[in-house]
């Protein structure tokens, strides 16, 4: 459709100029009565041509040369053009899908453009909570989606290992350690609680014995802090790996200070005219780029604010030469976006070269009731607890069932149900069910043939041959055909919008079409030609299900 409309535009002139191809917009109609595809292109073009939209639509339709692929082309409303494809064309596209497989489903829209996605970046001061897990699922799925769309993606984890929070962790572990050594020692105000702090204290005592029992924290702070946060960082990495999420690079905040990157970043901005001194503090002139006020980066006492290393970190990202930077943050960091976009602009890059995706928290339910806080973490339910309970695949899929910036509730009982109520089970079961159909087709083909039977041996191959007769498809099967052919459009739009949850929605809808079809119609019948057509359709469904699940980082099981 896009190619046909582009060719028409190439022959159109407005003041000796070819109209912009931006006016090409192709939509999937909400109702079947509005065709298979629709375009409002005539209305935008009419304004440029200074002609009525309906007349412009008629001219577009008359200019289409390859009309044999269309069963019907209609002009509707104020100038919409609705297209209905022929059954033969749609079935030929399904044959192309079966032949080309994943190559048919994807389009190289990235053209090798380099994107860095920084996500999770949880403070190494405690176990990961569900919000971190949701960010991990989003970041990994978005990386997969953009890679499939032709982008070169780097996944990075930023380690917050230089602030007051890691010191507070060290103080908390030290207090528990002292108590284990029989020393009466107060627990720090605002310290980290939960079983994991006591576990760290025991590990510290196992390694060092009573070596620190009579010492003050400041004497051994670096040893205690390093021991504690590195243990937590290792636990975070293990949780992520078990969740199926891996990173290409891990950037330490400490290293930014040690390598002089923070000082370099401030000096760079000073040379560009965006740093000034006032009231004994050092300020970044972020109001020059639309922020509501300037921001302190070095306080009166000479201590850096949290903003300073963030400036250095994003400057380093820019130096690596990425075309786009994507940061995935918790929703509570919303107010931080304008100042970081101001930094990006001050460093000479377009504002939209940094894109921030916000992730809302997750509420955990059990049978519709809120789950109590975790004893392990002390304050929240951990990702590990949920993963161990319902599995990594189910957790990831459920995290991706809604827009990341909307609140999400996950019910453990629903997640464990082997029914249509459980969305991931419903989708995975469709894939496994098709596998069992293929196995049945093979078994049927191996049976001795009755001389009076219409059943001819079907090919005992993983996928049926491509010589099926699409004319045998009924109306329900044709709806599934069209749904499958919408997938590449959906994939492209999801990549451009950076919204992998669109894939989740689509897979649920496709599974919701396939399961009722399976219950209503027998795939392997005594009619070999009909069986071959239905097997071809099932094969195409399985190809698309597997590809969508791969993007989400979820297994496509052979049997369940």
DOMARGU-182526 format. One record per residue (C-alpha): x, y, z. Coordinates in steps of 0.001 Angstrom, whole numbers, padded with zeros to 6 digits, always signed. Layout:
BEGIN
XYZ ...
// end
This chain:
BEGIN
+000000+000000+000000 +002761+002412+000940 +004640+001714-002289 +001513+002258-004422 +000684+005562-002722 +004307+006712-002901 +004330+006083-006657 +001186+008215-007030 +002764+011055-005054 +005912+010863-007189 +003780+011802-010225 +001926+014607-008421 +003139+018210-008534 +002175+021236-006440 +003842+024382-007761 +006312+022137-009592 +007119+020421-006294 +006463+016806-005326 +004248+016637-002207 +005843+015361+000977 +005530+011613+001551 +004647+012494+005162 +001039+012675+003985 +001080+008900+003452 -000725+007407+006416 -002060+003851+006358 -004454+002634+009045 -005928-000663+010113 -009687+000005+010228 -011478-000740+013479 -014477-002274+011705 -014522-004831+008887 -016926-002648+006932 -014140-000106+006380 -011906-002385+004365 -008658-004203+005086 -006578-001018+005043 -007544+002636+004913 -005809+005958+004257 -006836+009552+005057 -004122+010747+002656 -006561+012499+000313 -007638+014975+002993 -004102+016174+003697 -003250+016296+000008 -006465+018178-000843 -005378+021157+001250 -002103+021343-000663 -003794+020912-004043 -006662+023245-003093 -009199+020690-004285 -012133+018981-002522 -011003+015905-000546 -013438+013583-002349 -012184+014749-005755 -008592+014233-004554 -009539+010737-003335 -011049+009926-006735 -007871+011097-008462 -005773+008875-006191 -007966+005842-006885 -007894+006505-010658 -004092+006744-010534 -003674+003254-009048 -002362+001035-011817 -002140-002315-010055 -005827-002729-009235 -005935-006512-009692 -004781-007073-006096 -007891-005258-004846 -011335-006729-004594 -012790-003298-003857 -011666+000325-003356 -014172+002700-001767 -014177+006397-000919 -015918+007034+002398 -016760+009960+004657 -014885+013194+004048 -012239+011508+001893 -011057+008241+003412 -010008+005591+000891 -010779+002034+002005 -009054-000916+000327 -010227-004532+000274 -007673-007034-001023 -008497-010105-003074 -008424-013493-001407 -005765-014614-003925 -003452-011743-002985 -003859-012288+000755 -003127-016002+000394 -000077-015292-001746 +001178-013067+001092 +000697-015920+003564 +002770-018135+001262 +005471-015452+001306 +005296-015408+005118 +005731-019186+005257 +008595-019092+002772 +010501-016065+004122 +009473-016507+007765 +011033-013832+010034 +012405-011906+007055 +008804-011332+005957 +007800-010004+009367 +010514-007384+009848 +011547-004215+008067 +014917-002479+008340 +013750+000926+009506 +016787+001484+011760 +019386+001285+008978 +022093+000587+011538 +021285+003664+013661 +022962+003278+017072 +020797+003425+020190 +021809+003014+023814 +019158+001907+026279 +019969+002394+029961 +017546+000600+032251 +017005-000915+035696 +020037+000881+037250 +018751-000143+040685 +020719+001108+043677 +022854-001813+044925 +021492-001345+048439 +018792-004005+048481 +016928-006602+046412 +015134-005550+043232 +011459-004704+043655 +008687-005221+041113 +009154-001743+039649 +012751-002654+038794 +011490-005896+037257 +008975-004037+035114 +011726-001703+033918 +013919-004719+033159 +011177-006396+031115 +010529-003161+029209 +014206-002445+028528 +014964-005969+027325 +011861-006175+025115 +012498-002716+023650 +016091-003734+022889 +014856-006857+021101 +012207-004881+019219 +014608-002211+017984 +017217-004816+017045 +014619-006628+014944 +013806-003291+013285 +017405-002793+012147 +018889-000659+014933 +022192-001408+016673 +021374-001450+020366 +023600-001318+023439 +022065-002171+026826 +023657-000490+029837 +023224-000663+033608 +024305+002436+035574 +025651+001509+039018 +024856+004109+041679 +027842+003188+043841 +029152+006610+044957 +026327+008264+046875 +025109+008386+050434 +022877+005359+049910 +025736+002860+049627 +027250+004405+052751 +023924+003924+054538 +023943+000270+053469 +027449-000083+054899 +026342+001502+058193 +023323-000849+058380 +025446-003950+057785 +028101-002703+060226 +025496-002250+062974 +024195-005798+062492 +027782-007096+062379 +028584-005386+065696 +025517-006946+067265 +026581-010392+065987 +029950-009779+067678 +028133-009119+070971 +028683-005359+070898 +025787-003087+071850 +025653-000828+068791 +022761+001389+067648 +021160+000773+064278 +021446+003911+062099 +018402+006112+061696 +016925+005492+058244 +019069+002374+057822 +018150-000512+055526 +016122-003265+057141 +015178-006735+056062 +016711-010174+056311 +019226-009467+053569 +021076-006939+055816 +021509-009586+058513 +022674-012055+055862 +025330-009592+054714 +026433-009034+058320 +026827-012792+058837 +028850-013112+055630 +031024-010212+056784 +031629-011919+060125 +032364-015243+058426 +035039-013540+056323 +036610-011175+058874 +035645-012707+062210 +035787-010152+065066 +038414-008022+063276 +036170-004934+063185 +034330-005511+066484 +036248-002824+068409 +036652-000357+065550 +034642+002700+064562 +032844+002708+061243 +034990+005492+059778 +038119+003377+060334 +036811+000535+058179 +034059+002217+056167 +035514+001575+052709 +035964-002133+053386 +032450-002492+054806 +030807-000431+052045 +032633-002248+049237 +031887-005660+050734 +028189-004859+051172 +027361-003164+047889 +029399-005594+045748 +027506-008499+047327 +024219-006742+046557 +025342-005934+043014 +026176-009605+042430 +022707-010550+043702 +021095-007987+041370 +023047-009367+038419 +022007-012927+039305 +018334-011927+039570 +018503-010192+036183 +020192-013144+034510 +017585-015526+035928 +014984-013089+034606 +016574-013460+031163 +017929-009906+031083 +021571-009281+030167 +023559-006081+029686 +026316-005170+027263 +027980-002745+029680 +027919-001726+033346 +028887+001876+034103 +030055+002677+037637 +029364+006116+039106 +032552+005784+041140 +034552+005380+037938 +033173+008663+036618 +034693+010425+039618 +037931+008412+039571 +038513+009059+035865 +037863+012788+036238 +034735+012652+034072 +032682+014799+036465 +035244+017624+036466 +035626+017377+032678 +031861+017616+032159 +031558+020735+034329 +034553+022347+032595 +033026+021532+029208 +029738+023209+030129 +031638+026173+031613 +033438+026687+028301 +030073+026627+026541 +028797+029361+028857 +026301+027306+030891 +028051+027227+034287 +028132+030104+036766 +028931+030712+040449 +026419+032252+042852 +026012+032243+046653 +029129+030085+046960 +027633+027301+044820 +028174+026215+041196 +025077+026281+038978 +024051+024869+035605 +022028+027331+033534 +019241+024873+032625 +016655+027656+032201 +018393+028436+028886 +016742+025259+027588 +013270+025503+029105 +013815+024135+032627 +011831+026004+035293 +014974+026954+037276 +018752+026643+037191 +020268+023670+039006 +023043+023422+041600 +025803+020969+040694 +028350+021834+043419 +027043+022923+046839 +028541+025612+049070 +030504+023014+051026 +032131+021766+047822 +030115+018558+047735 +028682+017471+044376 +024916+017083+044003 +023439+013928+042448 +023015+015943+039256 +026787+016333+038685 +027643+012676+037942 +024475+012388+035841 +025792+015196+033638 +029138+013403+033304 +027399+010100+032577 +025291+011512+029752 +028249+013401+028337 +030103+010094+028161 +027126+008532+026341 +027266+011311+023762 +031016+010803+023298 +030346+007172+022389 +028520+008420+019298 +025019+007038+019819 +022312+008458+017562 +019690+008161+020285 +019775+007714+024042 +016903+006022+025861 +016707+006134+029655 +014101+004049+031480 +013309+005553+034894 +010802+005108+037665 +007784+007416+037384 +008916+009325+040490 +011800+010776+038410 +009427+012628+036086 +010601+016050+037262 +014201+015147+036450 +013573+014933+032684 +013715+018676+031770 +017116+019202+033413 +018643+016159+031687 +017264+017245+028321 +018744+020693+029043 +022136+019022+029581 +021822+017183+026280 +021115+020457+024466 +023903+022305+026275 +026302+019613+025044 +025257+020345+021465 +022725+017596+020774 +019035+017867+019816 +016622+017730+022749 +014868+014653+021355 +018123+012680+021087 +017421+011772+024737 +014163+009931+025276 +013014+009036+028780 +010452+006272+029322 +008774+006242+032722 +007729+003057+034519 +004999+003003+037126 +005081+000715+040137 +003444-002713+040266 +000912-003815+042879 +000828-007496+043764 -002467-009212+044504 -003411-012712+045543 -006999-013611+044784 -007783-009928+044383 -006283-008917+047739 -003027-006954+048235 -000037-009106+049213 +001712-008199+052471 +005198-006733+052469 +008208-009011+052114 +010132-010115+055164 +013136-010561+052922 +013245-006935+051710 +011532-005382+054702 +009622-002796+052669 +008396-004372+049434 +007870-007594+047480 +011023-008568+045617 +011264-009521+041953 +012963-012770+043011 +009971-013816+045154 +007527-013307+042280 +009842-014969+039753 +010206-018010+041979 +006442-018162+042445 +005101-017745+038899 +008207-018025+036685 +010295-015495+034765 +008328-015835+031498 +004959-015204+033126 +006339-012275+035126 +007850-010634+032040 +004742-011086+029925 +002463-009663+032626 +004767-006662+033094 +004370-005952+029371 +000580-006173+029204 +000085-002446+029758 +001765+000827+028890 +004755+001240+031225 +003553+004653+032454 +000247+003210+033696 -000185+001496+037055 -000171-002305+036899 -001740-004898+039177 -000538-008500+038994 -002659-011205+040607 -000577-014256+041563 -003584-016594+041421 -004465-015508+037870 -000804-015797+036846 -000782-019432+037960 -004067-020340+036269 -003881-022571+033208 -006782-020892+031500 -007736-018000+029234 -007641-015744+032308 -003852-016067+032289 -002690-014113+029209 +000785-015633+028928 -000543-019184+029287 -003183-018436+026637 -000556-017244+024132 +002044-019925+024874 -000621-022631+024752 -001621-021515+021243 +001965-022137+020112 +002159-025515+021867 -001278-026516+020582 -000184-025922+016979 +002841-028096+017616 +000561-030931+018725 -001483-030441+015530 +001657-030980+013443 +002451-034107+015441 -001068-035400+014801 -000694-034652+011078 +002468-036724+011035 +000822-039606+012879 -002138-039566+010504 +000185-039581+007525 +001928-042715+008799 -001280-044734+009221 -002080-047443+006609 -004455-045961+004062 -007926-047390+003556 -008582-047806-000164 -011955-046061+000290 -010539-043158+002349 -010062-039670+000946 -007090-039197+003277 -003868-038948+001304 -000577-038968+003185 +000347-035463+004309 +004041-034553+004319 +005642-035581+007607 +007592-032330+007884 +007759-029626+010523 +005928-027269+008165 +003493-028112+005381 +004190-027465+001734 +003320-024091+000220 +000971-025414-002450 -002175-025013-000330 -005422-023768-001836 -006408-020531-000136 -009823-020643-001787 -010722-023265+000813 -010378-020779+003684 -013647-019860+005371 -014437-016385+006712 -012945-017057+010151 -009754-018306+008559 -009559-015215+006357 -009832-013009+009454 -006841-014859+010896 -004987-014437+007583 -005516-010678+007731 -004508-010551+011391 -001224-012285+010533 -000530-009868+007682 -001078-006885+009994 +001817-008049+012196 +004651-006399+010200 +002757-003084+010333 +002245-003493+014060 +005915-004359+014564 +007051-001255+012681 +004700+001073+014568 +005728-000447+017916 +009411+000115+017108 +008867+003712+016008 +006795+004440+019130 +009196+002489+021427 +006211+000528+022778 +006788-003242+023015 +003494-003686+024894 +001781-003405+021492 +003285-006801+020663 +001773-008237+023855 -001677-006922+022933 -001376-008329+019432 -000327-011801+020621 -003270-011943+023006 -005640-010983+020193 -004132-013546+017811 -004361-016301+020434 -007918-015154+021121 -008748-015786+017458 -006906-019090+017155 -008241-021001+020194 -011962-020652+019274 -011085-021557+015673 -009306-024719+016852 -012314-025768+018932 -014722-025135+016067 -012854-026711+013140 -010842-029880+012718 -007477-029088+011156 -006445-032580+010041 -009448-034017+008205 -010065-036743+005675 -009798-034092+002979 -006057-033816+002304 -006334-030548+000373 -008358-028861+003124 -005965-030246+005746 -003004-028831+003898 -004596-025370+003755 -005430-025416+007457 -001976-026696+008376 -000465-023861+006355 -002570-021361+008297 -001566-022946+011621 +002077-022819+010575 +001792-019115+009787 +000162-018450+013171 +002981-020303+014897 +005680-018335+013044 +004147-015038+014176 +003526-016197+017759 +007111-017366+018093 +008500-014112+016703 +006380-011959+019013 +007282-014032+022073 +010967-013817+021154 +010756-010007+021177 +009152-010102+024635 +011880-012458+025841 +009332-015187+026539 +009676-018866+025617 +007553-020361+022844 +007071-023890+024256 +006710-026939+022034 +004318-028583+024490 +002539-027655+027705 
// end
